């Protein structure tokens, strides 16, 4: 008999349901008795005791379903130790719910912030297993996160669509790609979509170099240019500012995002038509791609095995193509960024993609 709690926290992404299904199927195949409590809207459900005992029917037919059947919310890690407006101690409340339900463990699906809270709960003595979700692919200790491949597909489709219209109109197009503070999604979608210039936070760009790259293309007779720009892309000058100074600068920025600012600056200098497309939250929506469905089935089955073995305190990641338990204490709070001197960047440069450096 096992009694487990499950929650999805932070921004949603594709394959959250597929991962939960993997865990539950992995457990129910080996156990006669299993109780799964689903907490609603992320850690909120655990804090305020908003949950439901789930049945096999809840996990049926959800492999292909986007979003999360449990709902989600952002509960910043920094706020976890701060009592809520009614004085509720959130950490104590979560422990209380866990013990009240006599859970064997909590399966927590989420990104970096979620992982930090999962680790906090581990330090507080709860049994936890974390599954790494995010379209940003920025979780340290796993080769890949679920949601990433599905989001690549959507961002690539967006770039593909922009390609045909950019070519017809001889325009410069910027496609702004999600990814928070890292450039994984932009890098992969940019390469897959044949972007000419890729700007990511890990390689601060020089506007002069970007403009030079656009001009070079037009001198070579190419009428259009596609830039894949990460939402967190940053100029060389801004990269020299302190975190605080940069935050202040962003607050005063007259443009809604880095892409619009770039479009204005390129337009001023080149005098050409520059357009911006922002696929935004579409990148997190819809069904998981086949790769993510397989990944989540594997991660789910590996998580179930740990639970059956009473082996807790891990993120279940994918390391060199195999599922692996990774101690939460070793990875929580670390960000996985693109290495500017990595092979993939060298190879992208080798085929002529410019990074603004
Ligand atoms: O972390 C996933 C992500 O989609 C990031 O790529 C993006 O910066 C952020 O979430 C958007 O957050 P929200 O859904 O709160 O607007």
Boltz pocket constraint, residues with backbone or C-beta under 6 A from the ligand:
constraints:
  - pocket:
      binder: B
      contacts: [[A, 11], [A, 12], [A, 111], [A, 134], [A, 135], [A, 136], [A, 178], [A, 179], [A, 180], [A, 231], [A, 284]]
      max_distance: 6.0
